[in-house]
């Protein structure tokens, strides 16, 4: 966690997601420029004191828009909004989760992780409570399967499962057992990816709605 109470995390995503994210952020920043051009935020002809008050009001309005999900013009703002939507969709947002154990915070991959199949890294800085909630939700809904996967590795020390599997039912014996258990593990990477996808969709829908009201 940094000095501002932010938790640095990295989302591993597909090339397509990274490209759509870039396009959406550019569109959101263009929307911010349009908002800023409103006469309410003009400081032309104002005294220094009045101009300072207008700029402060604009910063407050930006903060309000971002928190309301009405402007997703930075990677972190888009991700935060999308991750909340992802947690709500999973039914995890309003639940009280037990504390996150230290083993859940291991920087290595959790058993069952499929992050290796995503080539692009997207660094994010999330509010510490949001990051902790995500870790807690993922861990406590997956821990039984994680323990079984660890047991599987102890029983099959020389076997290396693929990081990605399209259809576990087509795998033989022990590998099928691993794949089916891995499907029951939700890693934080799964939530970061889902959140970015939902953030992109929310931004696109927001702009579409603005177009229809013009």
C-alpha positions in Angstrom: 0.0 0.0 0.0 1.4 3.5 -0.9 1.3 6.7 1.2 -2.1 7.6 -0.3 -3.8 4.4 0.9 -3.7 2.9 -2.6 -3.0 -0.7 -3.3 -0.8 -1.3 -6.4 -2.1 -4.4 -8.4 -1.5 -5.7 -11.9 -4.3 -7.0 -14.2 -3.2 -9.5 -16.8 -5.4 -9.0 -19.9 -5.7 -10.0 -23.5 -4.4 -7.9 -26.3 -8.0 -7.1 -27.3 -8.9 -5.9 -23.9 -5.8 -3.7 -23.8 -6.7 -2.1 -27.1 -10.4 -1.5 -26.2 -9.2 0.0 -22.9 -7.0 2.5 -24.7 -9.8 3.5 -27.1 -12.3 4.0 -24.3 -10.0 6.0 -22.1 -9.3 8.3 -25.1 -13.0 8.8 -25.6 -13.6 9.5 -21.9 -10.8 12.1 -21.9 -12.4 13.8 -24.9 -15.6 13.9 -23.0 -13.8 15.5 -20.1 -12.5 18.2 -22.4 -16.1 18.8 -23.6 -17.3 19.1 -20.0 -14.5 21.5 -19.1 -15.5 23.8 -22.0 -18.8 24.6 -20.4 -19.1 28.3 -19.6 -19.5 27.6 -15.9 -15.8 26.6 -15.7 -14.5 29.6 -17.7 -12.1 31.9 -15.8 -11.8 34.4 -18.6 -12.0 37.9 -17.2 -12.2 36.8 -13.6 -10.1 38.1 -10.7 -7.4 35.7 -9.4 -9.6 34.9 -6.4 -12.7 34.2 -8.4 -10.7 32.1 -10.9 -9.3 30.0 -8.1 -12.8 29.4 -6.8 -14.0 28.3 -10.2 -11.1 25.9 -10.6 -11.8 24.4 -7.2 -15.4 24.0 -8.1 -14.4 22.2 -11.4 -12.2 19.9 -9.4 -15.0 19.0 -7.1 -17.3 18.4 -10.0 -14.7 16.1 -11.6 -14.5 14.2 -8.4 -18.3 13.9 -8.2 -18.6 12.7 -11.8 -15.9 10.1 -11.3 -17.3 8.7 -8.1 -20.8 8.5 -9.7 -19.5 6.6 -12.6 -20.4 9.4 -15.0 -16.8 10.0 -16.1 -14.3 7.2 -16.4 -11.3 9.2 -17.8 -8.4 7.5 -16.0 -7.4 3.9 -15.9 -7.8 3.7 -12.1 -11.3 5.4 -12.1 -12.5 3.1 -14.9 -11.1 0.0 -13.1 -12.5 1.0 -9.7 -16.0 1.5 -11.1 -15.8 -1.7 -13.1 -14.5 -3.8 -10.2 -17.4 -2.7 -8.0 -19.8 -3.7 -10.8 -18.0 -7.1 -11.1 -18.2 -7.7 -7.3 -21.9 -6.7 -7.3 -22.6 -9.0 -10.3 -21.0 -11.9 -8.3 -23.1 -11.1 -5.2 -19.9 -10.2 -3.3 -20.2 -6.5 -2.8 -22.6 -6.3 0.2 -21.2 -9.3 2.0 -19.0 -9.1 5.1 -15.9 -11.2 4.5 -13.6 -12.7 7.1 -10.1 -11.2 7.3 -7.7 -12.0 4.4 -5.0 -14.5 5.6 -1.4 -13.8 4.8 -1.1 -16.8 2.5 -3.8 -15.2 0.3 -1.5 -12.2 -0.2 1.4 -14.3 -1.6 2.7 -12.5 -4.7 2.9 -15.8 -6.5 0.0 -17.3 -8.5 -2.7 -19.1 -6.5 -3.2 -22.8 -7.4 -5.6 -22.9 -10.3 -4.6 -19.4 -11.6 -5.0 -18.9 -15.4 -3.2 -15.5 -15.6 -0.5 -17.0 -17.6 -2.7 -17.0 -20.7 -3.0 -13.2 -20.8 0.0 -11.4 -22.4 -0.7 -7.7 -21.4 -0.1 -6.2 -18.0 -2.2 -3.3 -16.8 -0.9 -1.6 -13.6 -3.6 -0.3 -11.3 -3.8 1.7 -8.1 -6.9 0.7 -6.2 -8.3 2.0 -2.9 -7.0 -0.3 -0.2 -10.5 -1.4 1.1 -11.5 -2.4 -2.5 -8.4 -4.4 -3.0 -8.8 -6.1 0.4 -12.5 -6.9 -0.2 -11.6 -8.5 -3.6 -8.8 -10.6 -2.1 -11.1 -11.7 0.8 -14.0 -12.6 -1.5 -11.8 -14.5 -3.9 -9.9 -16.4 -1.2 -12.9 -17.4 1.0 -15.0 -18.6 -2.0 -12.0 -20.6 -3.4 -10.0 -21.8 -0.4 -11.5 -25.4 -0.4 -10.6 -25.9 -4.0 -7.1 -24.3 -3.5 -6.5 -26.8 -0.7 -7.5 -29.7 -2.9 -5.3 -28.4 -5.7 -2.3 -28.4 -3.3 -3.1 -31.9 -2.4 -3.3 -32.8 -6.1 0.2 -31.4 -6.6 1.5 -33.4 -3.7 0.0 -36.6 -5.3 1.3 -35.7 -8.8 4.7 -34.0 -8.3 5.9 -34.7 -11.9 2.8 -33.6 -13.7 2.5 -30.0 -15.1 -1.1 -28.9 -16.0 -1.6 -26.4 -18.8 -2.3 -22.8 -17.8 -5.2 -22.8 -20.1 -7.7 -25.5 -20.9 -10.8 -25.0 -23.1 -12.7 -28.2 -22.2 -11.7 -30.1 -19.0 -14.0 -33.0 -19.9 -11.6 -33.9 -22.8 -8.6 -34.2 -20.5 -7.4 -37.6 -19.2 -7.7 -38.7 -15.6 -5.6 -36.6 -13.2 -5.4 -33.6 -15.5 -9.2 -33.5 -15.7 -9.4 -33.6 -11.9 -7.0 -30.6 -11.8 -8.9 -28.6 -14.4 -12.3 -29.1 -12.8 -10.9 -28.0 -9.4 -9.2 -25.0 -11.1 -12.5 -23.9 -12.5 -13.8 -23.5 -9.0 -11.0 -21.0 -8.1 -11.7 -17.3 -8.6 -8.4 -15.4 -8.5 -8.1 -11.6 -8.0 -6.9 -11.6 -11.6 -10.3 -12.9 -12.7 -11.9 -10.0 -10.9 -9.5 -7.4 -12.2 -10.1 -8.6 -15.8 -13.9 -8.7 -15.3 -13.8 -5.2 -13.8 -11.9 -3.7 -16.7 -14.3 -5.3 -19.2 -17.3 -3.9 -17.2 -15.6 -0.5 -16.9 -15.1 -0.4 -20.7 -18.8 -1.5 -21.2 -20.0 1.2 -18.7 -18.0 3.9 -20.4 -19.3 2.9 -23.9 -22.9 2.8 -22.6 -22.5 6.2 -20.9 -21.3 7.8 -24.1 -24.1 6.2 -26.1 -26.6 7.6 -23.6 -25.2 11.1 -24.0 -25.5 10.8 -27.8 -29.2 9.9 -27.6 -29.9 12.9 -25.4 -28.4 15.5 -27.7 
